Amino acid sequence: MIVLGLTGSIGMGKSTTARMFAEAGVPVHDSDETVHRLYAGKAAPLVEAAFPGTMVHGGVDRAKLGARVLGDAAALKKLEAIIHPLVRADADAFLARHRAAGESIVVLDIPLLFETGGRGRVDKVVVVTAPAEVQRQRVLARPGMSEEKLASILARQVPDAEKRRLADFVIDTGEGLDAARAAVASIIAEIKG
């Protein structure tokens, strides 16, 4: 089974690209979705213990948590020490299920693949990219986003040019959905050979 690591900086179209892989029949493990699920369940009491007052109605209030960790490297490191092992265990279970089912290719959608040392967990890396101005417009259109938040997020991410340099495959979503879909199909065809 070939494990593709799908990554890309904020606003590059990674989630849309992950959906394209799924629509093409490739199982996708979504790290962001896993974090949301963990914040509503298993991780909530652990996060509350580390960051009192961030749990509301049995789940983590992402806005409250974000206010506590944004711009605080030590707090972010503390949060990551709780969340990353749980996400990794979930991904490992996903891989085991699909390996047992005989899948030939799966995708691990990992936004911080390079930042968290995840390169060794995958066989090939697909980087989703777009021109910087397209990225900026997409991100600033999100609710609650600001130039300051975007700058803080980008400061913690490996630069796009470096990600592209390290990639086995690059998908440029700035060229439109049809081009991205064609790139996904081409990658699948190449891997399945």
Backbone hydrogen bonds in HBPLUS format (Angstrom, degrees):
<---DONOR---> <-ACCEPTOR-->    atom                        ^
c    i                          cat <-CA-CA->   ^        H-A-AA   ^      H-
h    n   atom  resd res      DA  || num        DHA   H-A  angle D-A-AA Bond
n    s   type  num  typ     dist DA aas  dist angle  dist       angle   num
A0002-ILE N   A0104-SER O   2.93 MM 102  6.12 172.8  1.93 135.0 134.6     1
A0106-VAL N   A0002-ILE O   3.01 MM 104  6.46 153.1  2.08 164.9 170.1     2
A0123-ASP N   A0003-VAL O   2.75 MM 120  5.23 150.9  1.83 141.3 151.5     3
A0124-LYS N   A0003-VAL O   3.32 MM 121  6.68 157.7  2.37 148.9 151.4     4
A0004-LEU N   A0106-VAL O   2.88 MM 102  6.15 178.9  1.88 161.2 161.1     5
A0108-LEU N   A0004-LEU O   2.76 MM 104  6.12 165.2  1.79 170.3 175.1     6
A0005-GLY N   A0124-LYS O   2.77 MM 119  6.15 165.8  1.79 160.9 165.8     7
A0126-VAL N   A0005-GLY O   2.74 MM 121  5.99 168.5  1.76 159.5 162.3     8
A0006-LEU N   A0108-LEU O   2.87 MM 102  5.99 166.3  1.89 142.9 147.5     9
A0110-ILE N   A0006-LEU O   2.88 MM 104  5.94 146.6  1.99 154.6 164.9    10
A0007-THR N   A0126-VAL O   2.92 MM 119  6.30 162.6  1.95 169.0 173.5    11
A0128-VAL N   A0007-THR O   2.81 MM 121  6.20 158.5  1.86 155.1 162.1    12
A0012-MET N   A0009-SER O   3.29 MM   3  5.86 142.4  2.44 144.8 141.0    13
A0017-THR N   A0013-GLY O   3.00 MM   4  6.20 155.0  2.06 147.2 154.8    14
A0018-ALA N   A0014-LYS O   2.80 MM   4  6.06 152.7  1.87 150.3 158.1    15
A0019-ARG N   A0015-SER O   3.05 MM   4  6.33 154.9  2.11 145.0 151.0    16
A0020-MET N   A0016-THR O   3.10 MM   4  6.45 143.4  2.24 139.4 149.4    17
A0020-MET N   A0017-THR O   3.03 MM   3  4.95 118.8  2.42  92.0 107.7    18
A0021-PHE N   A0017-THR O   3.08 MM   4  6.52 150.5  2.17 149.8 156.8    19
A0022-ALA N   A0018-ALA O   3.00 MM   4  6.35 162.5  2.03 151.6 156.4    20
A0023-GLU N   A0019-ARG O   2.78 MM   4  6.01 157.7  1.82 150.8 157.1    21
A0024-ALA N   A0020-MET O   3.06 MM   4  6.21 133.4  2.28 135.8 147.5    22
A0024-ALA N   A0021-PHE O   3.05 MM   3  5.06 130.0  2.30  95.5 109.4    23
A0026-VAL N   A0021-PHE O   3.04 MM   5  5.41 162.1  2.07 147.8 142.8    24
A0025-GLY N   A0022-ALA O   2.90 MM   3  5.12 157.3  1.95 110.2 114.7    25
A0107-VAL N   A0027-PRO O   2.88 MM  80  6.24 158.1  1.92 160.2 166.4    26
A0029-HIS N   A0107-VAL O   2.82 MM  78  6.20 162.9  1.85 159.8 164.6    27
A0109-ASP N   A0029-HIS O   2.76 MM  80  5.80 164.4  1.78 163.0 168.4    28
A0034-THR N   A0030-ASP O   2.97 MM   4  6.21 152.3  2.05 147.9 156.5    29
A0031-SER N   A0109-ASP O   3.04 MM  78  5.90 163.8  2.07 154.7 159.5    30
A0035-VAL N   A0031-SER O   2.92 MM   4  6.22 152.9  2.00 148.9 155.6    31
A0036-HIS N   A0032-ASP O   3.02 MM   4  6.39 159.4  2.07 149.7 154.8    32
A0037-ARG N   A0033-GLU O   2.97 MM   4  6.23 158.5  2.02 148.7 154.3    33
A0038-LEU N   A0034-THR O   2.81 MM   4  6.07 158.6  1.86 152.2 158.4    34
A0039-TYR N   A0035-VAL O   2.81 MM   4  6.01 156.1  1.86 153.9 160.2    35
A0040-ALA N   A0036-HIS O   3.18 MM   4  6.41 130.8  2.44 136.4 148.4    36
A0040-ALA N   A0037-ARG O   3.16 MM   3  5.20 135.2  2.37  95.2 107.5    37
A0041-GLY N   A0038-LEU O   3.00 MM   3  4.95 153.2  2.07 100.6 109.2    38
A0043-ALA N   A0038-LEU O   2.89 MM   5  4.99 139.1  2.06 126.0 135.1    39
A0060-VAL N   A0039-TYR O   2.85 MM  21  5.10 158.1  1.90 136.4 143.9    40
A0044-ALA N   A0041-GLY O   3.05 MM   3  5.61 141.8  2.20 116.9 127.6    41
A0046-LEU N   A0043-ALA O   3.05 MM   3  5.20 116.5  2.47 102.9 119.2    42
A0047-VAL N   A0043-ALA O   2.85 MM   4  6.05 161.2  1.88 166.8 172.8    43
A0048-GLU N   A0044-ALA O   2.89 MM   4  6.06 162.3  1.92 154.5 160.0    44
A0049-ALA N   A0045-PRO O   2.97 MM   4  6.07 150.5  2.06 138.1 145.4    45
A0050-ALA N   A0046-LEU O   3.18 MM   4  6.43 148.1  2.28 139.2 147.2    46
A0051-PHE N   A0047-VAL O   2.68 MM   4  5.77 148.8  1.78 152.5 162.8    47
A0054-THR N   A0051-PHE O   3.27 MM   3  6.10 136.4  2.47 149.3 152.1    48
A0061-ASP N   A0054-THR O   2.68 MM   7  5.52 177.1  1.68 172.9 172.9    49
A0056-VAL N   A0059-GLY O   2.69 MM   3  5.47 153.6  1.76 171.3 170.6    50
A0059-GLY N   A0056-VAL O   3.07 MM   3  5.47 167.7  2.09 118.0 121.8    51
A0065-LEU N   A0061-ASP O   2.91 MM   4  6.17 165.5  1.93 159.0 163.9    52
A0066-GLY N   A0062-ARG O   2.75 MM   4  5.78 159.3  1.79 142.9 149.6    53
A0067-ALA N   A0063-ALA O   2.99 MM   4  6.19 154.8  2.05 145.3 151.3    54
A0068-ARG N   A0064-LYS O   3.20 MM   4  6.48 137.3  2.40 138.0 148.9    55
A0068-ARG N   A0065-LEU O   2.95 MM   3  5.10 128.2  2.22  98.8 113.3    56
A0069-VAL N   A0065-LEU O   3.05 MM   4  6.40 142.3  2.20 151.1 161.8    57
A0070-LEU N   A0066-GLY O   2.86 MM   4  5.56 160.5  1.89 155.2 158.2    58
A0072-ASP N   A0069-VAL O   2.99 MM   3  5.19 165.8  2.01 130.9 129.9    59
A0076-LEU N   A0072-ASP O   2.94 MM   4  6.18 162.2  1.97 159.7 165.5    60
A0077-LYS N   A0073-ALA O   2.95 MM   4  6.10 158.0  2.00 145.7 151.6    61
A0078-LYS N   A0074-ALA O   3.02 MM   4  6.23 151.6  2.11 143.3 150.9    62
A0079-LEU N   A0075-ALA O   2.95 MM   4  6.25 156.6  2.00 150.2 156.0    63
A0080-GLU N   A0076-LEU O   2.85 MM   4  6.09 165.9  1.87 155.6 159.5    64
A0081-ALA N   A0077-LYS O   2.99 MM   4  6.15 145.6  2.12 141.5 150.3    65
A0082-ILE N   A0079-LEU O   2.98 MM   3  5.27 138.9  2.16 104.2 116.0    66
A0083-ILE N   A0079-LEU O   2.95 MM   4  6.25 167.0  1.97 158.9 161.7    67
A0084-HIS N   A0080-GLU O   2.88 MM   4  5.39 153.2  1.95 137.6 146.2    68
A0086-LEU N   A0083-ILE O   3.01 MM   3  5.33 119.5  2.39 108.1 123.5    69
A0087-VAL N   A0083-ILE O   2.97 MM   4  6.24 159.8  2.02 162.1 168.8    70
A0088-ARG N   A0084-HIS O   2.90 MM   4  6.04 160.8  1.94 152.5 158.3    71
A0089-ALA N   A0085-PRO O   2.98 MM   4  6.13 155.0  2.05 141.7 147.9    72
A0090-ASP N   A0086-LEU O   3.08 MM   4  6.29 153.5  2.15 142.4 149.4    73
A0091-ALA N   A0087-VAL O   2.90 MM   4  6.19 157.2  1.96 150.6 157.0    74
A0092-ASP N   A0088-ARG O   2.84 MM   4  6.08 154.2  1.90 148.9 156.4    75
A0093-ALA N   A0089-ALA O   3.04 MM   4  6.27 153.4  2.12 143.9 150.1    76
A0094-PHE N   A0090-ASP O   3.01 MM   4  6.29 153.7  2.08 144.9 152.4    77
A0095-LEU N   A0091-ALA O   2.89 MM   4  6.18 161.0  1.92 153.5 157.8    78
A0096-ALA N   A0092-ASP O   2.96 MM   4  6.19 160.1  2.00 147.1 152.6    79
A0097-ARG N   A0093-ALA O   2.96 MM   4  6.19 160.3  2.00 149.4 154.4    80
A0098-HIS N   A0094-PHE O   3.05 MM   4  6.32 165.0  2.08 153.9 157.4    81
A0099-ARG N   A0095-LEU O   2.83 MM   4  5.91 149.5  1.92 149.9 158.9    82
A0100-ALA N   A0096-ALA O   3.00 MM   4  6.08 162.4  2.03 145.9 150.6    83
A0101-ALA N   A0097-ARG O   3.03 MM   4  6.23 136.3  2.23 135.5 147.8    84
A0103-GLU N   A0098-HIS O   3.02 MM   5  5.55 163.5  2.05 167.9 164.3    85
A0102-GLY N   A0099-ARG O   3.05 MM   3  5.19 155.9  2.11 103.4 111.0    86
A0113-LEU N   A0110-ILE O   3.16 MM   3  5.13 135.0  2.38 128.1 119.5    87
A0116-THR N   A0112-LEU O   2.89 MM   4  5.84 144.1  2.02 152.8 158.0    88
A0118-GLY N   A0113-LEU O   2.79 MM   5  4.82 150.2  1.87 166.8 163.3    89
A0117-GLY N   A0114-PHE O   3.31 MM   3  5.25 167.0  2.32 104.5 107.4    90
A0121-ARG N   A0118-GLY O   2.96 MM   3  5.42 159.4  2.01 116.6 123.4    91
A0122-VAL N   A0119-ARG O   3.36 MM   3  5.78 167.9  2.37 112.5 116.1    92
A0168-ASP N   A0125-VAL O   2.91 MM  43  5.20 153.2  1.98 135.5 144.4    93
A0169-PHE N   A0125-VAL O   3.01 MM  44  6.36 148.8  2.11 159.3 161.2    94
A0127-VAL N   A0169-PHE O   2.87 MM  42  6.29 164.6  1.90 155.8 156.2    95
A0171-ILE N   A0127-VAL O   2.88 MM  44  6.26 161.1  1.92 155.7 160.0    96
A0129-THR N   A0171-ILE O   2.86 MM  42  6.12 164.2  1.89 156.1 158.4    97
A0173-THR N   A0129-THR O   2.84 MM  44  6.15 149.2  1.93 173.8 167.4    98
A0134-VAL N   A0131-PRO O   2.99 MM   3  5.34 120.1  2.37 108.2 123.0    99
A0135-GLN N   A0131-PRO O   2.97 MM   4  6.30 163.0  2.00 158.8 164.3   100
A0136-ARG N   A0132-ALA O   2.92 MM   4  6.13 166.0  1.94 150.9 154.4   101
A0137-GLN N   A0133-GLU O   2.99 MM   4  6.17 164.0  2.01 147.0 150.9   102
A0138-ARG N   A0134-VAL O   2.97 MM   4  6.18 164.8  1.99 154.9 158.9   103
A0139-VAL N   A0135-GLN O   2.96 MM   4  6.18 167.9  1.98 160.0 162.9   104
A0140-LEU N   A0136-ARG O   2.94 MM   4  6.03 169.6  1.95 155.4 158.6   105
A0141-ALA N   A0137-GLN O   3.18 MM   4  6.18 126.0  2.49 137.0 148.6   106
A0141-ALA N   A0138-ARG O   3.34 MM   3  5.36 142.3  2.49  94.9 105.3   107
A0142-ARG N   A0139-VAL O   3.03 MM   3  5.50 162.3  2.06 113.9 119.6   108
A0145-MET N   A0142-ARG O   3.27 MM   3  5.61 158.0  2.32 133.1 130.7   109
A0150-LEU N   A0146-SER O   2.94 MM   4  6.17 166.9  1.96 155.0 158.8   110
A0151-ALA N   A0147-GLU O   2.89 MM   4  6.09 161.3  1.92 148.9 154.1   111
A0152-SER N   A0148-GLU O   2.98 MM   4  6.21 154.8  2.04 146.6 153.5   112
A0153-ILE N   A0149-LYS O   2.92 MM   4  6.19 158.5  1.97 153.8 159.1   113
A0154-LEU N   A0150-LEU O   2.89 MM   4  6.10 173.0  1.90 159.8 161.5   114
A0155-ALA N   A0151-ALA O   2.98 MM   4  6.05 144.5  2.11 140.9 150.2   115
A0156-ARG N   A0153-ILE O   3.05 MM   3  5.45 143.9  2.19 107.5 117.6   116
A0157-GLN N   A0154-LEU O   3.14 MM   3  5.10 154.8  2.21 100.7 108.5   117
A0162-GLU N   A0159-PRO O   3.02 MM   3  5.38 121.9  2.37 106.3 120.4   118
A0163-LYS N   A0159-PRO O   3.01 MM   4  6.40 156.7  2.07 153.7 161.1   119
A0164-ARG N   A0160-ASP O   2.89 MM   4  6.18 163.3  1.92 158.6 162.5   120
A0165-ARG N   A0161-ALA O   3.05 MM   4  6.23 150.6  2.14 138.5 146.6   121
A0166-LEU N   A0162-GLU O   3.04 MM   4  6.29 145.0  2.17 146.2 154.9   122
A0166-LEU N   A0163-LYS O   3.14 MM   3  5.16 122.8  2.49  95.0 109.1   123
A0167-ALA N   A0163-LYS O   3.06 MM   4  6.14 116.9  2.47 141.2 157.0   124
A0167-ALA N   A0164-ARG O   3.24 MM   3  5.09 150.6  2.33  97.5 106.2   125
A0175-GLU N   A0172-ASP O   3.37 MM   3  6.03 167.8  2.39 112.4 115.6   126
A0176-GLY N   A0173-THR O   3.22 MM   3  5.53 165.9  2.24 110.9 112.8   127
A0180-ALA N   A0176-GLY O   3.10 MM   4  6.36 156.4  2.16 146.8 153.9   128
A0181-ARG N   A0177-LEU O   2.82 MM   4  6.01 163.5  1.85 154.0 158.5   129
A0182-ALA N   A0178-ASP O   2.93 MM   4  6.13 154.4  2.00 145.3 152.3   130
A0183-ALA N   A0179-ALA O   2.96 MM   4  6.19 148.6  2.06 142.6 151.1   131
A0184-VAL N   A0180-ALA O   2.94 MM   4  6.26 155.0  2.00 151.9 158.4   132
A0185-ALA N   A0181-ARG O   3.01 MM   4  6.28 164.9  2.03 149.9 153.5   133
A0186-SER N   A0182-ALA O   2.94 MM   4  6.11 151.8  2.02 143.6 151.5   134
A0187-ILE N   A0183-ALA O   2.96 MM   4  6.21 155.3  2.03 149.1 155.0   135
A0188-ILE N   A0184-VAL O   3.02 MM   4  6.30 167.4  2.03 157.4 160.3   136
A0189-ALA N   A0185-ALA O   2.96 MM   4  6.11 163.3  1.98 147.1 152.1   137
A0190-GLU N   A0186-SER O   2.92 MM   4  6.09 157.2  1.97 146.0 152.4   138
A0191-ILE N   A0187-ILE O   2.97 MM   4  6.19 161.8  2.01 153.8 158.2   139
A0192-LYS N   A0188-ILE O   2.88 MM   4  6.04 165.3  1.91 155.5 160.0   140
A0193-GLY N   A0189-ALA O   2.85 MM   4  5.79 129.2  2.11 135.7 149.2   141
